[in-house]
Amino acid sequence: MLKNKVKILLAEDDPHLGILLVDFLEAESFEVRLCSDGDQALKTFSENTFDICLLDVMMPKMDGFTLAKEIRKNNTTVPIIFLTAKSLKADKLKGYSIGGDDYLTKPFDEEELLWKINAIIRRSSEKEITDMEIIDIGEYKFDQKNQALIFCDKIKRVTEKESNIIKYLSDHRNKIIKREDMLLELWGENDYFLGRSLDVFITKIRKYLKEDPNLNIENIFNVGFILNVRAK
């Protein structure tokens, strides 16, 4: 993904902040579409292709969390960064559980936003050049390229973040994975809220893998996780 081709959907109802962000991001060679409410943003997203979504949480007509849910119904891969004045723990956890990739609390530094966008671009570029072979995980087959877990010819589609976590667990199977190492590798940083988001993803992935009794993701207290793949 080349930076000068990155297209950003910016949903922000504050006209002053919206214009400032558009000017800043366009000066960094991004292509930006600004929408002033959730309904307009959803319509714009459905009619165009974007590489990243920046969504204000508190917007008229449709809030950012609802907008993200609607986007995720048809697109599980586009990265989403929430922009909000709400700093409560519950709000941040909700954003991550919906499928958000990152979260910025207003007021924020524009350079921090740029850092987060570039980190997402870098991870996406690394993913594009990685070999995406089909991997055996116990009785499951995992197709990372197509974001699919296959069990007895039944296909379960997973999100991009879930796919990255499954791949990381599989690459380190039967070995203890430190929580901070996984967060730094998959999110680019390590903090409390990302850790809670990781817990939500791990819970979901446990359910996806429950058909094979020889698989389990074990919590290692105060350390991290281990994907146990027992020999049959």
CYANA upper distance limits for C-alpha pairs under 8 A (distance plus 0.5 A):
  1 MET  CA      5 LYS  CA      7.70
  1 MET  CA      6 VAL  CA      7.57
  1 MET  CA    121 ILE  CA      7.17
  1 MET  CA    124 SER  CA      7.56
  1 MET  CA    125 SER  CA      6.03
  2 LEU  CA      6 VAL  CA      7.08
  3 LYS  CA     29 SER  CA      7.53
  3 LYS  CA     30 PHE  CA      7.26
  3 LYS  CA    121 ILE  CA      8.15
  4 ASN  CA     29 SER  CA      5.78
  4 ASN  CA     30 PHE  CA      6.25
  4 ASN  CA     31 GLU  CA      8.12
  5 LYS  CA     30 PHE  CA      7.37
  5 LYS  CA     31 GLU  CA      7.66
  6 VAL  CA     30 PHE  CA      6.12
  6 VAL  CA     31 GLU  CA      6.78
  6 VAL  CA     50 PHE  CA      8.04
  6 VAL  CA     51 ASP  CA      6.33
  6 VAL  CA     52 ILE  CA      8.18
  7 LYS  CA     30 PHE  CA      6.74
  7 LYS  CA     31 GLU  CA      5.27
  7 LYS  CA     32 VAL  CA      6.43
  7 LYS  CA     33 ARG  CA      8.41
  7 LYS  CA     49 THR  CA      8.10
  7 LYS  CA     50 PHE  CA      5.47
  7 LYS  CA     51 ASP  CA      5.75
  7 LYS  CA     52 ILE  CA      7.15
  8 ILE  CA     30 PHE  CA      7.58
  8 ILE  CA     31 GLU  CA      6.56
  8 ILE  CA     32 VAL  CA      5.28
  8 ILE  CA     33 ARG  CA      6.88
  8 ILE  CA     50 PHE  CA      6.21
  8 ILE  CA     51 ASP  CA      6.51
  8 ILE  CA     52 ILE  CA      5.46
  8 ILE  CA     53 CYS  CA      6.22
  8 ILE  CA     54 LEU  CA      7.71
  9 LEU  CA     32 VAL  CA      6.49
  9 LEU  CA     33 ARG  CA      5.62
  9 LEU  CA     34 LEU  CA      6.91
  9 LEU  CA     35 CYS  CA      8.24
  9 LEU  CA     41 ALA  CA      8.09
  9 LEU  CA     45 PHE  CA      7.81
  9 LEU  CA     50 PHE  CA      6.87
  9 LEU  CA     52 ILE  CA      6.91
  9 LEU  CA     53 CYS  CA      5.22
  9 LEU  CA     54 LEU  CA      6.55
  9 LEU  CA     55 LEU  CA      8.45
 10 LEU  CA     18 GLY  CA      8.23
 10 LEU  CA     32 VAL  CA      7.25
 10 LEU  CA     33 ARG  CA      6.42
 10 LEU  CA     34 LEU  CA      5.34
 10 LEU  CA     35 CYS  CA      6.71
 10 LEU  CA     41 ALA  CA      8.37
 10 LEU  CA     53 CYS  CA      6.61
 10 LEU  CA     54 LEU  CA      5.29
 10 LEU  CA     55 LEU  CA      6.61
 11 ALA  CA     34 LEU  CA      6.43
 11 ALA  CA     35 CYS  CA      5.26
 11 ALA  CA     36 SER  CA      6.40
 11 ALA  CA     37 ASP  CA      6.94
 11 ALA  CA     38 GLY  CA      7.36
 11 ALA  CA     41 ALA  CA      6.47
 11 ALA  CA     53 CYS  CA      8.36
 11 ALA  CA     54 LEU  CA      6.70
 11 ALA  CA     55 LEU  CA      5.38
 11 ALA  CA     56 ASP  CA      6.30
 11 ALA  CA     64 GLY  CA      8.49
 12 GLU  CA     17 LEU  CA      8.09
 12 GLU  CA     18 GLY  CA      6.17
 12 GLU  CA     34 LEU  CA      7.66
 12 GLU  CA     35 CYS  CA      6.76
 12 GLU  CA     36 SER  CA      5.72
 12 GLU  CA     37 ASP  CA      7.22
 12 GLU  CA     55 LEU  CA      7.15
 12 GLU  CA     56 ASP  CA      5.70
 12 GLU  CA     59 MET  CA      7.60
 13 ASP  CA     18 GLY  CA      7.67
 13 ASP  CA     35 CYS  CA      7.88
 13 ASP  CA     36 SER  CA      4.77
 13 ASP  CA     37 ASP  CA      6.23
 13 ASP  CA     56 ASP  CA      8.01
 13 ASP  CA     59 MET  CA      6.32
 13 ASP  CA     60 PRO  CA      7.95
 14 ASP  CA     18 GLY  CA      6.42
 14 ASP  CA     36 SER  CA      7.83
 15 PRO  CA     19 ILE  CA      6.60
 15 PRO  CA     36 SER  CA      7.86
 16 HIS  CA     20 LEU  CA      6.79
 17 LEU  CA     21 LEU  CA      6.61
 18 GLY  CA     22 VAL  CA      6.67
 18 GLY  CA     34 LEU  CA      7.44
 19 ILE  CA     23 ASP  CA      6.63
 20 LEU  CA     24 PHE  CA      6.65
 21 LEU  CA     25 LEU  CA      6.48
 21 LEU  CA    110 GLU  CA      8.27
 22 VAL  CA     26 GLU  CA      6.40
 22 VAL  CA     32 VAL  CA      6.77
 22 VAL  CA     33 ARG  CA      8.48
 22 VAL  CA     34 LEU  CA      7.77
 23 ASP  CA     27 ALA  CA      6.58
 24 PHE  CA     28 GLU  CA      7.08
 24 PHE  CA    110 GLU  CA      8.28
 25 LEU  CA     29 SER  CA      7.14
 25 LEU  CA     30 PHE  CA      6.08
 25 LEU  CA     31 GLU  CA      8.14
 25 LEU  CA     32 VAL  CA      7.76
 25 LEU  CA    114 LEU  CA      8.38
 26 GLU  CA     30 PHE  CA      5.41
 26 GLU  CA     31 GLU  CA      6.57
 26 GLU  CA     32 VAL  CA      7.28
 35 CYS  CA     40 GLN  CA      6.46
 35 CYS  CA     41 ALA  CA      5.78
 35 CYS  CA     44 THR  CA      8.46
 36 SER  CA     40 GLN  CA      7.51
 36 SER  CA     41 ALA  CA      7.95
 36 SER  CA     59 MET  CA      8.25
 37 ASP  CA     41 ALA  CA      6.76
 37 ASP  CA     59 MET  CA      6.06
 37 ASP  CA     60 PRO  CA      5.94
 37 ASP  CA     61 LYS  CA      6.79
 37 ASP  CA     62 MET  CA      7.19
 37 ASP  CA     63 ASP  CA      8.40
 38 GLY  CA     42 LEU  CA      6.65
 38 GLY  CA     59 MET  CA      6.79
 38 GLY  CA     60 PRO  CA      7.10
 38 GLY  CA     61 LYS  CA      6.39
 38 GLY  CA     62 MET  CA      4.81
 38 GLY  CA     63 ASP  CA      6.40
 38 GLY  CA     64 GLY  CA      7.12
 38 GLY  CA     67 LEU  CA      6.58
 39 ASP  CA     43 LYS  CA      6.80
 39 ASP  CA     61 LYS  CA      6.59
 39 ASP  CA     62 MET  CA      6.34
 39 ASP  CA     67 LEU  CA      8.41
 40 GLN  CA     44 THR  CA      6.58
 41 ALA  CA     45 PHE  CA      6.53
 41 ALA  CA     67 LEU  CA      8.41
 42 LEU  CA     46 SER  CA      6.64
 42 LEU  CA     67 LEU  CA      7.09
 42 LEU  CA     70 GLU  CA      8.12
 42 LEU  CA     71 ILE  CA      7.72
 43 LYS  CA     47 GLU  CA      6.84
 44 THR  CA     48 ASN  CA      6.70
 45 PHE  CA     49 THR  CA      7.21
 45 PHE  CA     50 PHE  CA      7.67
 45 PHE  CA     71 ILE  CA      8.31
 50 PHE  CA     78 VAL  CA      7.91
 51 ASP  CA     78 VAL  CA      6.49
 51 ASP  CA     79 PRO  CA      7.57
 52 ILE  CA     78 VAL  CA      6.38
 52 ILE  CA     79 PRO  CA      5.56
 52 ILE  CA     80 ILE  CA      6.58
 52 ILE  CA     81 ILE  CA      8.29
 52 ILE  CA    117 ILE  CA      8.43
 53 CYS  CA     78 VAL  CA      7.73
 53 CYS  CA     79 PRO  CA      6.75
 53 CYS  CA     80 ILE  CA      5.28
 53 CYS  CA     81 ILE  CA      6.72
 54 LEU  CA     80 ILE  CA      6.52
 54 LEU  CA     81 ILE  CA      5.42
 54 LEU  CA     82 PHE  CA      6.38
 54 LEU  CA     83 LEU  CA      7.23
 55 LEU  CA     64 GLY  CA      6.03
 55 LEU  CA     68 ALA  CA      8.36
 55 LEU  CA     80 ILE  CA      7.68
 55 LEU  CA     81 ILE  CA      6.77
 55 LEU  CA     82 PHE  CA      5.38
 55 LEU  CA     83 LEU  CA      6.23
 56 ASP  CA     63 ASP  CA      8.13
 56 ASP  CA     64 GLY  CA      5.97
 56 ASP  CA     82 PHE  CA      6.33
 56 ASP  CA     83 LEU  CA      5.04
 56 ASP  CA     84 THR  CA      6.06
 57 VAL  CA     63 ASP  CA      5.98
 57 VAL  CA     64 GLY  CA      4.45
 57 VAL  CA     65 PHE  CA      6.59
 57 VAL  CA     82 PHE  CA      7.01
 57 VAL  CA     83 LEU  CA      6.75
 57 VAL  CA     84 THR  CA      5.88
 58 MET  CA     63 ASP  CA      5.84
 58 MET  CA     64 GLY  CA      6.83
 58 MET  CA     84 THR  CA      7.46
 59 MET  CA     63 ASP  CA      5.30
 59 MET  CA     64 GLY  CA      7.11
 62 MET  CA     66 THR  CA      6.88
 62 MET  CA     67 LEU  CA      6.87
 63 ASP  CA     67 LEU  CA      6.67
 64 GLY  CA     68 ALA  CA      6.55
 64 GLY  CA     82 PHE  CA      7.95
 65 PHE  CA     69 LYS  CA      6.86
 65 PHE  CA     95 GLY  CA      7.12
 65 PHE  CA     98 ILE  CA      7.86
 66 THR  CA     70 GLU  CA      6.84
 67 LEU  CA     71 ILE  CA      6.70
 68 ALA  CA     72 ARG  CA      6.57
 68 ALA  CA     80 ILE  CA      8.10
 68 ALA  CA     98 ILE  CA      7.58
 68 ALA  CA     99 GLY  CA      8.20
 68 ALA  CA    100 GLY  CA      8.17
 69 LYS  CA     73 LYS  CA      6.91
 69 LYS  CA     98 ILE  CA      6.89
 70 GLU  CA     74 ASN  CA      7.86
 71 ILE  CA     75 ASN  CA      6.35
 71 ILE  CA     76 THR  CA      8.29
 72 ARG  CA     76 THR  CA      5.54
 72 ARG  CA     99 GLY  CA      8.01
 76 THR  CA    158 VAL  CA      8.24
 76 THR  CA    159 THR  CA      5.48
 76 THR  CA    160 GLU  CA      6.82
 77 THR  CA    159 THR  CA      6.72
 77 THR  CA    160 GLU  CA      5.52
 77 THR  CA    161 LYS  CA      8.27
 79 PRO  CA    100 GLY  CA      7.51
 79 PRO  CA    101 ASP  CA      6.36
 79 PRO  CA    120 ILE  CA      7.99
 80 ILE  CA     99 GLY  CA      8.06
 80 ILE  CA    100 GLY  CA      5.44
 80 ILE  CA    101 ASP  CA      5.82
 80 ILE  CA    102 ASP  CA      7.24
 81 ILE  CA    100 GLY  CA      6.54
 81 ILE  CA    101 ASP  CA      6.26
 81 ILE  CA    102 ASP  CA      5.19
 81 ILE  CA    103 TYR  CA      5.95
 81 ILE  CA    104 LEU  CA      7.82
 82 PHE  CA     95 GLY  CA      7.71
 82 PHE  CA    100 GLY  CA      7.49
 82 PHE  CA    102 ASP  CA      6.90
 82 PHE  CA    103 TYR  CA      5.24
 82 PHE  CA    104 LEU  CA      6.62
 83 LEU  CA    103 TYR  CA      6.74
 83 LEU  CA    104 LEU  CA      5.54
 83 LEU  CA    105 THR  CA      6.53
 83 LEU  CA    106 LYS  CA      7.28
 84 THR  CA    103 TYR  CA      8.41
 84 THR  CA    104 LEU  CA      6.99
 84 THR  CA    105 THR  CA      5.59
 84 THR  CA    106 LYS  CA      6.01
 85 ALA  CA    105 THR  CA      5.90
 85 ALA  CA    106 LYS  CA      5.14
 85 ALA  CA    107 PRO  CA      7.61
 86 LYS  CA     91 ASP  CA      7.37
 86 LYS  CA    105 THR  CA      7.17
 86 LYS  CA    106 LYS  CA      8.28
 87 SER  CA     91 ASP  CA      7.41
 87 SER  CA     92 LYS  CA      7.51
 87 SER  CA    105 THR  CA      6.68
 88 LEU  CA     92 LYS  CA      7.09
 89 LYS  CA     93 LEU  CA      6.72
 89 LYS  CA    193 PHE  CA      7.99
 90 ALA  CA     94 LYS  CA      6.57
 91 ASP  CA     95 GLY  CA      6.78
 92 LYS  CA     96 TYR  CA      6.93
 92 LYS  CA    103 TYR  CA      7.52
 92 LYS  CA    193 PHE  CA      7.26
 93 LEU  CA     97 SER  CA      6.56
 93 LEU  CA    193 PHE  CA      6.91
 93 LEU  CA    196 ARG  CA      7.44
 93 LEU  CA    197 SER  CA      6.86
 94 LYS  CA     98 ILE  CA      6.72
 95 GLY  CA     99 GLY  CA      7.31
 95 GLY  CA    100 GLY  CA      6.02
 95 GLY  CA    103 TYR  CA      8.04
 96 TYR  CA    100 GLY  CA      5.16
 96 TYR  CA    101 ASP  CA      7.11
 96 TYR  CA    102 ASP  CA      7.77
 96 TYR  CA    194 LEU  CA      8.11
 96 TYR  CA    197 SER  CA      6.00
 97 SER  CA    197 SER  CA      6.71
 97 SER  CA    200 VAL  CA      7.14
 97 SER  CA    201 PHE  CA      8.35
 99 GLY  CA    161 LYS  CA      8.46
101 ASP  CA    187 TRP  CA      8.14
102 ASP  CA    116 LYS  CA      8.32
104 LEU  CA    108 PHE  CA      7.21
104 LEU  CA    113 LEU  CA      8.08
108 PHE  CA    112 GLU  CA      7.68
108 PHE  CA    113 LEU  CA      8.10
109 ASP  CA    113 LEU  CA      7.20
110 GLU  CA    114 LEU  CA      6.76
111 GLU  CA    115 TRP  CA      6.61
112 GLU  CA    116 LYS  CA      6.80
113 LEU  CA    117 ILE  CA      6.74
114 LEU  CA    118 ASN  CA      6.62
115 TRP  CA    119 ALA  CA      6.59
116 LYS  CA    120 ILE  CA      6.85
117 ILE  CA    121 ILE  CA      6.79
118 ASN  CA    122 ARG  CA      6.55
119 ALA  CA    123 ARG  CA      6.76
119 ALA  CA    188 GLY  CA      7.36
120 ILE  CA    124 SER  CA      6.61
121 ILE  CA    125 SER  CA      6.61
122 ARG  CA    126 GLU  CA      6.70
123 ARG  CA    127 LYS  CA      6.66
123 ARG  CA    186 LEU  CA      8.43
124 SER  CA    128 GLU  CA      6.82
125 SER  CA    129 ILE  CA      7.18
126 GLU  CA    130 THR  CA      6.81
132 MET  CA    143 ASP  CA      7.71
132 MET  CA    144 GLN  CA      6.27
132 MET  CA    145 LYS  CA      5.85
133 GLU  CA    143 ASP  CA      7.19
133 GLU  CA    144 GLN  CA      7.73
133 GLU  CA    145 LYS  CA      8.08
134 ILE  CA    141 LYS  CA      6.95
134 ILE  CA    142 PHE  CA      5.94
134 ILE  CA    143 ASP  CA      5.09
134 ILE  CA    144 GLN  CA      7.41
135 ILE  CA    141 LYS  CA      6.09
135 ILE  CA    142 PHE  CA      5.51
135 ILE  CA    143 ASP  CA      7.10
136 ASP  CA    140 TYR  CA      6.37
136 ASP  CA    141 LYS  CA      5.11
136 ASP  CA    142 PHE  CA      6.75
137 ILE  CA    141 LYS  CA      6.47
137 ILE  CA    142 PHE  CA      7.42
137 ILE  CA    170 SER  CA      7.47
137 ILE  CA    229 VAL  CA      7.88
138 GLY  CA    212 ASP  CA      7.53
138 GLY  CA    214 ASN  CA      7.33
138 GLY  CA    215 LEU  CA      7.11
138 GLY  CA    229 VAL  CA      6.80
138 GLY  CA    230 ARG  CA      8.27
139 GLU  CA    151 PHE  CA      7.15
139 GLU  CA    212 ASP  CA      6.73
140 TYR  CA    149 LEU  CA      7.07
140 TYR  CA    150 ILE  CA      6.04
140 TYR  CA    151 PHE  CA      5.47
140 TYR  CA    152 CYS  CA      8.41
140 TYR  CA    209 LEU  CA      8.32
140 TYR  CA    212 ASP  CA      8.25
141 LYS  CA    149 LEU  CA      6.38
141 LYS  CA    150 ILE  CA      5.52
141 LYS  CA    151 PHE  CA      7.17
142 PHE  CA    147 GLN  CA      8.24
142 PHE  CA    148 ALA  CA      6.44
142 PHE  CA    149 LEU  CA      5.22
142 PHE  CA    150 ILE  CA      6.79
143 ASP  CA    147 GLN  CA      6.30
143 ASP  CA    148 ALA  CA      5.60
143 ASP  CA    149 LEU  CA      6.89
143 ASP  CA    150 ILE  CA      8.36
144 GLN  CA    148 ALA  CA      6.88
144 GLN  CA    163 SER  CA      6.59
144 GLN  CA    164 ASN  CA      8.29
144 GLN  CA    167 LYS  CA      7.83
147 GLN  CA    157 ARG  CA      6.25
147 GLN  CA    158 VAL  CA      5.94
147 GLN  CA    159 THR  CA      7.22
147 GLN  CA    160 GLU  CA      7.21
147 GLN  CA    163 SER  CA      6.31
148 ALA  CA    155 ILE  CA      6.74
148 ALA  CA    156 LYS  CA      6.02
148 ALA  CA    157 ARG  CA      5.11
148 ALA  CA    158 VAL  CA      6.49
148 ALA  CA    163 SER  CA      8.36
149 LEU  CA    155 ILE  CA      6.26
149 LEU  CA    156 LYS  CA      5.58
149 LEU  CA    157 ARG  CA      7.00
149 LEU  CA    158 VAL  CA      7.95
150 ILE  CA    154 LYS  CA      6.01
150 ILE  CA    155 ILE  CA      5.10
150 ILE  CA    156 LYS  CA      6.83
151 PHE  CA    155 ILE  CA      7.13
156 LYS  CA    208 TYR  CA      8.29
158 VAL  CA    162 GLU  CA      6.43
158 VAL  CA    163 SER  CA      6.64
159 THR  CA    163 SER  CA      6.53
160 GLU  CA    164 ASN  CA      6.71
161 LYS  CA    165 ILE  CA      6.76
162 GLU  CA    166 ILE  CA      6.62
162 GLU  CA    201 PHE  CA      7.04
162 GLU  CA    205 ILE  CA      7.80
163 SER  CA    167 LYS  CA      6.69
164 ASN  CA    168 TYR  CA      6.69
164 ASN  CA    186 LEU  CA      7.72
165 ILE  CA    169 LEU  CA      6.63
165 ILE  CA    186 LEU  CA      8.01
166 ILE  CA    170 SER  CA      6.52
166 ILE  CA    205 ILE  CA      8.04
167 LYS  CA    171 ASP  CA      6.54
168 TYR  CA    172 HIS  CA      6.87
168 TYR  CA    182 MET  CA      8.22
169 LEU  CA    173 ARG  CA      6.27
169 LEU  CA    177 ILE  CA      8.40
169 LEU  CA    226 ILE  CA      7.89
169 LEU  CA    227 LEU  CA      6.49
170 SER  CA    227 LEU  CA      7.59
172 HIS  CA    176 ILE  CA      8.12
172 HIS  CA    177 ILE  CA      7.61
172 HIS  CA    226 ILE  CA      8.37
172 HIS  CA    227 LEU  CA      8.00
173 ARG  CA    226 ILE  CA      7.20
173 ARG  CA    227 LEU  CA      5.51
173 ARG  CA    228 ASN  CA      6.76
173 ARG  CA    229 VAL  CA      7.23
174 ASN  CA    226 ILE  CA      6.50
174 ASN  CA    227 LEU  CA      6.02
174 ASN  CA    228 ASN  CA      5.36
174 ASN  CA    229 VAL  CA      6.81
175 LYS  CA    226 ILE  CA      6.16
175 LYS  CA    227 LEU  CA      7.65
175 LYS  CA    228 ASN  CA      8.41
176 ILE  CA    220 ILE  CA      8.19
176 ILE  CA    224 GLY  CA      7.43
176 ILE  CA    225 PHE  CA      6.29
176 ILE  CA    226 ILE  CA      5.23
176 ILE  CA    227 LEU  CA      8.43
177 ILE  CA    181 ASP  CA      7.67
177 ILE  CA    182 MET  CA      7.61
177 ILE  CA    223 VAL  CA      8.11
177 ILE  CA    224 GLY  CA      6.04
177 ILE  CA    225 PHE  CA      5.74
177 ILE  CA    226 ILE  CA      6.38
178 LYS  CA    182 MET  CA      7.04
178 LYS  CA    223 VAL  CA      5.89
178 LYS  CA    224 GLY  CA      5.05
178 LYS  CA    225 PHE  CA      7.25
179 ARG  CA    183 LEU  CA      6.79
179 ARG  CA    195 GLY  CA      8.01
179 ARG  CA    223 VAL  CA      6.71
179 ARG  CA    224 GLY  CA      4.90
179 ARG  CA    225 PHE  CA      7.56
180 GLU  CA    184 LEU  CA      6.59
180 GLU  CA    190 ASN  CA      6.33
180 GLU  CA    224 GLY  CA      8.44
181 ASP  CA    185 GLU  CA      6.63
182 MET  CA    186 LEU  CA      6.49
182 MET  CA    187 TRP  CA      8.48
183 LEU  CA    187 TRP  CA      5.77
183 LEU  CA    188 GLY  CA      7.01
183 LEU  CA    189 GLU  CA      6.50
183 LEU  CA    190 ASN  CA      5.90
183 LEU  CA    194 LEU  CA      7.71
183 LEU  CA    195 GLY  CA      7.69
183 LEU  CA    198 LEU  CA      8.32
184 LEU  CA    188 GLY  CA      4.80
184 LEU  CA    189 GLU  CA      5.10
184 LEU  CA    190 ASN  CA      6.26
185 GLU  CA    189 GLU  CA      8.33
187 TRP  CA    194 LEU  CA      8.38
190 ASN  CA    194 LEU  CA      7.16
190 ASN  CA    195 GLY  CA      7.72
191 ASP  CA    195 GLY  CA      6.70
192 TYR  CA    196 ARG  CA      6.85
193 PHE  CA    197 SER  CA      6.72
194 LEU  CA    198 LEU  CA      6.61
195 GLY  CA    199 ASP  CA      6.88
196 ARG  CA    200 VAL  CA      7.01
197 SER  CA    201 PHE  CA      6.96
198 LEU  CA    202 ILE  CA      6.63
199 ASP  CA    203 THR  CA      6.73
200 VAL  CA    204 LYS  CA      6.95
201 PHE  CA    205 ILE  CA      6.69
202 ILE  CA    206 ARG  CA      6.64
202 ILE  CA    217 ILE  CA      8.35
203 THR  CA    207 LYS  CA      7.16
204 LYS  CA    208 TYR  CA      6.98
205 ILE  CA    209 LEU  CA      6.81
206 ARG  CA    210 LYS  CA      6.62
206 ARG  CA    216 ASN  CA      7.43
206 ARG  CA    217 ILE  CA      6.98
209 LEU  CA    215 LEU  CA      7.42
209 LEU  CA    216 ASN  CA      8.04
210 LYS  CA    215 LEU  CA      7.92
210 LYS  CA    216 ASN  CA      8.19
214 ASN  CA    228 ASN  CA      8.25
214 ASN  CA    229 VAL  CA      6.48
214 ASN  CA    230 ARG  CA      5.64
214 ASN  CA    231 ALA  CA      7.85
214 ASN  CA    232 LYS  CA      7.83
215 LEU  CA    227 LEU  CA      7.73
215 LEU  CA    228 ASN  CA      6.19
215 LEU  CA    229 VAL  CA      5.47
215 LEU  CA    230 ARG  CA      7.04
216 ASN  CA    227 LEU  CA      6.46
216 ASN  CA    228 ASN  CA      5.87
216 ASN  CA    229 VAL  CA      7.54
217 ILE  CA    225 PHE  CA      7.13
217 ILE  CA    226 ILE  CA      6.16
217 ILE  CA    227 LEU  CA      5.01
217 ILE  CA    228 ASN  CA      6.63
218 GLU  CA    225 PHE  CA      6.02
218 GLU  CA    226 ILE  CA      5.75
218 GLU  CA    227 LEU  CA      6.91
218 GLU  CA    228 ASN  CA      7.66
219 ASN  CA    224 GLY  CA      6.59
219 ASN  CA    225 PHE  CA      5.21
219 ASN  CA    226 ILE  CA      7.27
220 ILE  CA    224 GLY  CA      5.56
220 ILE  CA    225 PHE  CA      5.78
220 ILE  CA    226 ILE  CA      7.74
